[in-house]
Every structure is written in structure tokens, then in C-alpha cells.
Amino acid sequence: MELKKLEYNLTVCKVTDISNIDMTTEFLFIGKTDEELSLVCKTEDTPKETIERNDGWKSIRIQGTLDFSLVGVLSKLSGILANHEIGIFAISTYNTDYILVKEENFEKALKILAFEGYTIV
């Protein structure tokens, strides 16, 4: 399986509404539940007004479009990283999954996944 490292820095935050979010930016993920409105975006695109924010994330994308019948893709990757005490923040989209790792663990995570047989591009 091929994994692509994304070069930009990301921020995970909570916002009150989407009116302050620039929907034209390159990387943006919004999650809304009955309890919160979460946003993941490039750090430089983070809205000025957030309820909470956590900077310092980098991302790995699983390349290609994942079929919904595939089982355990994210579980295997997160398990490998968990065994090395690397926490993640996962995002799933219609096409694929993204694994966010704190900056200080990013290179270590890439090396571990490469050692486990994943191709890093």
C-alpha cells in the first residue's frame, strides 16, 4: 500500500460556525455532530476565532480510492503506530483515509511504516 506524506502543517480546532472558514483552501475537513463543529485545515488557513485549537500536526494520506468493502486498513496503520506509542488523529473521506501525527513524531512514523512494508511517496 502506498502512503503519501503531505508537506504542510495542519491545525485541528473547534469553531462556532462555518461562516469564517475559507472553503476555497487546498486542504479542509469539517466534521459536525450534535455536540461540536470541528475543523482540520492548513495552519495558515485557520480561522482567527476558534473555541479550541491544536497546532503541530502533519498528515499521511492513503493513496488511491479505498473500496468500502476493504476492512481494517486504518486499524492496521493505527495499530502499528500505537505499538510505537505514536498517537494519531484520523480523518476518513469518501475516497480515502488520512492519518495525522504530531510534528515531533512524523518522521519516526514514516520510518516505522516504511519498515512495515508501506511505500512512502
N, C-alpha and C positions, 0 to 999 in steps of 0.2 A: 504494500500500500504506500502511496506517495503522499507526503505531507509537505505543505508549503509554509515556510516561515514568512510572516508579514512583518515588514520592517518598521512600521510606525508604532508609536506609543499610544496606548489606549487608556481610557478612564471609564470606570463603572460608577454610575451615580443614580440617585433618585431625584425626580423632578415633580413639580406640581401639575404641569400641563405641557402639551406639545407645541404651544404657540411660540416658544423661544428656541425651538430646535430647527436648525437649518437642514431641511430634508434633501438638499442637493449635494451634501458632502459625500465623499468617497466611501466611508465606512460608517454605518449607523445601524444599530439594532435597538428596537423599542419593545419592551415587554410590559403588558398591562394586565393586572389582576384586580380583584375586588379590594386588595389591600395596598397596592402601590403601582407606581409608574416608573419603571426602570429604563435606563438608557446606557448603552455602551457605544462610545464614539472615540474618534481620534482625540487625544488630549487637547490639541489646539482648537478643536471644534466644540468643546464642552460649553454648554450654556453658562452664562455668568451666575444665574440664580439656580442653585441646586439645594435640595434638602440635606443630602449627604453625598459625598463623593470619595472615591478611592482611586488614586492615580497609580501609575507604575506598572501597568500590565502590557504584555506582548502577546501575540497570537500565532497559533499554528492552525492552518486550515487543512482539512482532509480533502485532497484533490479529487475532482470529478463529482459526478452526481451519484449520491448513495440511494440505492433502491430501498424502498420502505420494508422490503422483506428481509434485509440484512439485519442480523441480530448480534448485539454485543460489541459493535465497533467502538463506540465511545467508552463502554465499560472496560474493554481491554486496555485502551490507551490510558484511561484514568487510573486503572489498577496498577499498571506499570509505574506511573508517576507516583502514585500513593505509596508503593513499596519503597520508593526512594525519598519519601517524606516531602514530596512536592505537591502542594495544593493547586487546584485548578478552579476556574470559573468557566463553565461550558455554555455554549450557545448552539442551538440547533435551528437551522433554517430548513426550508422546503428541500433544497438541493443537498446540503451537507452539514457538517458539524465544525465548530471552531472550539479550540481549547485555548483559554487564556491562562497565562502563567505570569507570576510576578517577575519583573525585570531581573532581579537578582538570581532567579532560578532558571531563566530562559535558556542560556547556553548549555547548562547542565542537562536540562530536559531534552534539548535537541540531541545531545551526545548519547543520552540513555536510549532514546527512541531509535536512533541510528544503530546503536549496538544491538537492539532488539529486532533489527531487520527492516525497519521502516526507511524508505528513501526520503531524504530531506532535500527539498529544492528551494 
